[in-house]
Amino acid sequence: MGSAEQAVDLDRLNRWPGLSGLPGDGPVGSLTRLTGGAQNLLFVMRRADGTELVLRRPGRYSGDGSATSLPRESRVLTALAGTDVPHPRLYATCMDDSVIGAPFSVMEKIDGFLPRGPLPGGYATDPGWRRAVAFDLIASAARLAAVDPDEVGLTGLSRTEDWVGRQTPRYLKLLEGYRENAEYRRNESPAVVRVGEWLRANPPSTARIGIVHGDFQFANVMFAHDAPRIAGIVDWEMAALGDPLLDLAWILTAWREEGDPPGSDPYMRPWDGMPGRAELVARYAELTGRDVSRFRWFQVLACFRLAALLEGNYVRALDGKMDRRMGEGLHAYAGWLWAKADQEIGKG
């Protein structure tokens, strides 16, 4: 199966006692690697009777976070069972490294696809499909925002006190740490300081605490093949308690419309027919009843947070802990996000 990192010993996996509690029958006959990001490795796990499941384990660049991220994702997916939030059903989580060499989880295989690059089928030929799936993406975020964390057992998932006040300092501290790398200092966007100062000077007075996915974007949603709808939201390892408006803002960091800074193409194509950001914010407000008059702060925060996280990977690449080309690509995208945040704060 390639490198030792990617290999899973089928004999050991088939001796795992948890296998008997999974859907399907018989031993696992094959594991097929799915394409995806560097943080986690995904495999289609096919049992003898043809049942297909997804096995997810940390990848090379996940660092030591799997000890907390995998249990967090498992807790959130368990809590979402029975809600109308589209997500993969979790079947098992194993924190015992001895089974496959790393902790892992096994979950439902969603019938859908990750929308990247050229779109297939009706998504490619019908602008109405693209418009409809955009609104369903927003509706999916609204459904998550409607889930009461206390009612589904997510009380204490993360700190909630002074949520607004803690956001900017946390990421400014990360950025300050990156500056210990001389190459990063030379290449840091001049907008970083302006954006941080604006966020600290213009916070909303209150936040409404709910469940936040934490990385709500096209890379972490699956489109259904047969209709313009969201088949599932995946990668819940960054889920936390916070203001769900951040998820809406995070989605819109991936949006592209006329007047945006140059240098970043749409994540998928064709893009024509997609509603604009203002239309999507209005739909979210309609679905949730939220006051979105201070949404611009959340939009700037989303650009700021995502850019800061991407810059962290860039620094890891500069330090030889991550593929250099991948790190430079993430740095380029962070540069666009800094420019977009700077543009937003210039609107008044």
C-alpha positions in Angstrom: 0.0 0.0 0.0 2.9 2.3 -0.3 4.8 3.9 2.6 4.9 2.4 6.0 2.8 5.4 7.1 -0.1 4.3 4.9 0.1 0.6 5.5 -2.3 -1.2 7.7 -1.7 -4.8 8.6 -4.9 -6.6 7.7 -4.1 -9.6 9.8 -3.8 -7.4 12.9 -6.9 -5.4 11.9 -8.9 -8.7 11.5 -7.9 -9.8 14.9 -9.2 -6.6 16.5 -12.2 -7.5 18.7 -14.1 -4.4 17.7 -14.5 -5.7 14.2 -17.3 -7.9 15.3 -19.4 -4.9 16.2 -19.2 -3.2 12.8 -21.7 -3.5 10.0 -21.1 -6.3 7.5 -19.7 -9.8 7.9 -16.4 -11.5 7.5 -12.8 -10.3 7.5 -11.5 -7.1 6.0 -10.2 -8.1 2.5 -8.9 -4.7 1.3 -8.2 -1.1 2.3 -8.1 1.4 -0.5 -6.6 4.8 0.2 -8.8 7.8 -0.5 -7.4 11.1 -1.6 -7.5 13.9 1.0 -5.4 16.2 3.1 -2.2 15.5 4.9 -3.6 15.7 8.4 -5.4 12.4 8.2 -5.4 9.2 6.1 -8.7 7.8 4.9 -9.3 4.2 3.6 -12.3 2.4 2.2 -12.4 -0.8 4.3 -14.2 -3.6 2.4 -15.4 -6.7 4.3 -15.9 -10.1 2.8 -19.6 -9.6 2.2 -19.0 -6.4 0.3 -19.8 -4.0 3.0 -17.7 -0.8 2.7 -16.8 1.4 5.6 -14.3 4.3 6.1 -11.3 3.9 8.3 -9.7 7.2 9.4 -6.3 7.5 11.1 -3.8 10.3 11.7 -1.3 11.1 8.9 2.3 12.2 8.8 1.6 15.9 9.5 -1.0 15.5 12.3 1.7 15.9 15.0 0.7 14.7 18.5 -2.9 16.0 18.2 -4.5 12.6 17.5 -4.6 11.9 21.2 -7.2 14.6 21.6 -8.6 15.2 18.1 -9.8 11.7 17.5 -11.7 11.4 20.8 -13.1 14.9 20.2 -14.4 14.0 16.7 -15.8 10.7 18.0 -17.6 12.5 20.9 -19.2 15.0 18.5 -20.3 12.5 15.9 -21.9 10.4 18.7 -23.7 13.5 19.9 -25.0 14.4 16.4 -26.6 10.9 15.9 -30.3 11.4 15.6 -30.1 15.1 14.6 -30.8 16.4 11.1 -27.2 17.6 10.6 -25.7 15.6 7.7 -22.7 13.7 9.0 -21.2 10.2 8.8 -22.4 7.7 11.4 -19.6 6.7 13.7 -19.3 2.9 14.4 -16.1 2.6 16.5 -13.1 4.4 17.8 -9.9 2.6 18.8 -7.1 4.5 20.7 -4.9 1.4 20.9 -1.9 2.0 18.6 -1.1 -1.7 18.6 -3.9 -2.6 16.2 -2.8 -0.7 13.1 0.1 1.4 14.4 -2.1 4.5 15.2 -5.4 5.3 16.8 -8.3 5.1 14.3 -12.0 5.4 13.9 -14.4 3.5 11.6 -17.5 5.3 10.2 -20.2 5.2 7.5 -19.1 5.5 3.9 -21.1 8.5 2.6 -22.5 8.2 -0.9 -21.1 11.5 -2.3 -18.0 13.3 -3.5 -15.7 16.0 -2.4 -16.3 19.0 -4.7 -12.9 20.0 -5.9 -11.9 21.1 -9.4 -14.2 20.2 -12.3 -17.7 19.3 -11.1 -19.5 16.2 -12.4 -23.0 15.7 -13.7 -25.7 18.2 -13.1 -23.4 20.3 -11.1 -21.3 20.9 -14.2 -24.2 21.5 -16.6 -26.9 23.2 -14.6 -26.2 26.6 -12.8 -29.4 25.8 -10.8 -27.8 22.8 -9.2 -24.8 24.9 -8.1 -27.1 27.6 -6.7 -29.2 25.0 -4.9 -26.3 23.2 -3.3 -24.8 26.5 -2.1 -28.1 27.2 -0.2 -28.1 23.7 1.1 -24.6 24.2 2.4 -25.9 27.2 4.3 -28.9 25.3 5.5 -26.6 22.5 6.8 -24.7 25.1 8.9 -28.0 26.5 10.2 -29.1 23.0 11.2 -25.8 22.5 13.2 -26.3 25.9 14.8 -29.8 24.8 16.0 -28.4 21.9 18.0 -28.3 22.6 21.7 -24.9 21.3 22.9 -26.2 20.6 26.4 -29.1 18.5 25.1 -26.8 16.2 23.0 -24.1 15.8 25.7 -21.5 18.3 24.5 -21.5 20.4 27.7 -17.8 21.2 28.4 -16.5 20.3 24.9 -14.4 23.5 25.1 -14.2 26.8 27.0 -17.0 29.2 26.4 -16.4 32.1 28.8 -15.3 35.3 27.1 -15.4 33.5 23.8 -15.2 36.7 21.7 -12.4 38.2 23.8 -10.2 35.1 23.6 -10.3 34.7 19.8 -7.8 37.4 18.6 -5.2 37.1 21.3 -5.0 33.4 20.8 -4.0 33.6 17.2 -1.9 36.7 17.6 0.2 34.6 20.0 0.6 31.9 17.3 1.7 34.5 14.8 4.2 35.9 17.2 5.7 32.5 17.6 6.0 32.0 13.9 8.2 35.2 13.7 11.0 33.3 15.4 11.6 31.8 11.9 13.5 34.5 9.9 12.1 33.3 6.5 8.6 33.6 7.8 9.3 37.1 9.1 10.5 38.2 5.7 7.4 36.8 4.0 4.7 37.7 6.5 1.8 39.8 5.0 1.9 43.4 5.9 -1.9 43.1 6.7 -1.4 40.9 9.7 -0.9 43.7 12.2 -3.8 45.8 10.8 -6.2 42.9 10.8 -5.4 41.9 14.4 -5.7 45.5 15.6 -9.1 45.9 13.9 -10.5 42.7 15.4 -9.4 43.7 18.9 -11.0 47.2 18.5 -14.3 46.1 17.0 -15.6 43.0 18.8 -19.3 42.2 19.0 -20.7 42.8 22.5 -22.1 39.3 22.8 -21.9 35.8 21.4 -24.4 33.0 21.1 -22.8 29.8 22.1 -23.5 26.6 20.1 -21.6 23.9 18.3 -19.0 25.1 15.8 -17.5 22.6 13.3 -14.3 24.6 13.1 -13.3 23.9 9.5 -16.5 24.2 7.6 -15.5 24.5 4.0 -15.7 22.7 0.6 -12.8 20.4 1.5 -14.9 19.0 4.4 -18.3 18.6 2.8 -19.6 15.9 0.4 -22.1 16.7 -2.4 -24.7 14.0 -3.3 -24.5 12.5 -6.7 -28.2 12.4 -7.5 -29.4 15.8 -6.4 -28.0 19.2 -5.5 -27.7 18.7 -1.7 -25.1 18.2 1.0 -24.6 14.4 1.6 -22.4 14.9 4.6 -20.1 17.1 6.6 -16.9 15.4 7.5 -13.7 16.0 9.6 -15.1 17.1 12.9 -11.8 17.1 14.8 -11.7 20.9 15.3 -15.3 21.0 16.6 -15.8 23.2 19.6 -18.3 25.4 21.4 -18.5 28.9 20.1 -20.6 31.3 18.1 -21.9 29.4 15.0 -21.6 32.6 13.0 -18.0 31.6 12.7 -18.9 28.5 10.7 -20.9 30.7 8.3 -18.0 33.1 7.9 -15.6 30.1 7.4 -17.7 28.8 4.6 -17.6 32.2 2.9 -13.8 32.4 3.1 -14.0 29.9 0.2 -16.4 32.0 -1.7 -15.3 34.1 -4.7 -17.1 37.0 -6.3 -16.4 40.1 -8.3 -14.3 42.6 -6.4 -12.4 40.1 -4.3 -8.6 40.4 -4.1 -6.8 38.7 -7.1 -4.8 35.6 -6.7 -7.2 32.9 -5.7 -9.5 30.9 -8.1 -12.7 29.2 -7.0 -12.3 25.9 -5.3 -14.4 24.2 -7.9 -15.7 24.9 -11.4 -17.8 26.1 -13.1 -18.6 28.7 -10.5 -21.2 30.8 -12.4 -24.6 30.6 -10.9 -23.4 30.7 -7.4 -25.2 33.1 -5.1 -23.2 35.9 -3.6 -22.0 36.2 0.0 -24.7 38.7 1.0 -27.4 36.4 -0.3 -26.1 33.5 1.7 -25.8 35.6 4.9 -29.4 36.7 4.4 -30.5 33.1 4.0 -28.7 32.0 7.1 -30.3 34.9 9.1 -33.7 33.8 7.8 -33.2 30.1 8.8 -31.7 30.8 12.2 -33.3 34.1 13.3 -29.8 35.5 14.0 -29.0 39.2 14.0 -26.2 39.4 11.3 -25.6 43.1 11.6 -22.1 42.4 13.1 -21.3 39.6 10.7 -18.3 41.5 9.2 -16.3 40.9 12.4 -16.9 37.2 12.1 -15.9 37.3 8.4 -12.6 39.0 9.3 -12.1 36.6 12.2 -12.6 33.6 9.9 -10.0 34.9 7.4 -7.6 35.7 10.3 -7.9 32.4 12.1 -7.7 30.3 8.9 -4.7 32.3 7.6 -2.9 31.9 11.0 -3.4 28.1 10.9 -2.1 27.9 7.4 0.9 30.0 8.2 1.6 27.5 11.0 1.9 24.8 8.4 4.1 27.0 6.3 6.5 27.5 9.2 6.5 23.7 9.7 7.5 23.3 6.1 10.2 25.9 6.5 11.5 23.9 9.5 11.6 20.7 7.4 8.6 19.1 9.2 6.3 19.2 6.2 6.5 19.1 2.4 8.0 22.4 1.3 5.8 22.8 -1.8 2.7 22.1 0.2 3.7 24.6 2.8 4.4 27.3 0.2 1.0 26.7 -1.4 -0.7 27.1 2.0 1.3 30.3 2.6 0.1 31.6 -0.8 -3.5 31.0 0.2 -3.0 32.6 3.6 -1.7 35.6 1.7 -5.1 35.8 -0.1 -6.9 35.5 3.2 -4.9 38.4 4.7 -5.8 40.5 1.7 -9.5 39.6 1.9 -9.5 40.4 5.7 -7.8 43.7 4.9 -10.3 44.5 2.3 -13.2 43.8 4.7 -11.9 46.1 7.4 -11.5 48.8 4.8 -15.3 48.8 4.1 -15.9 51.1 7.1 
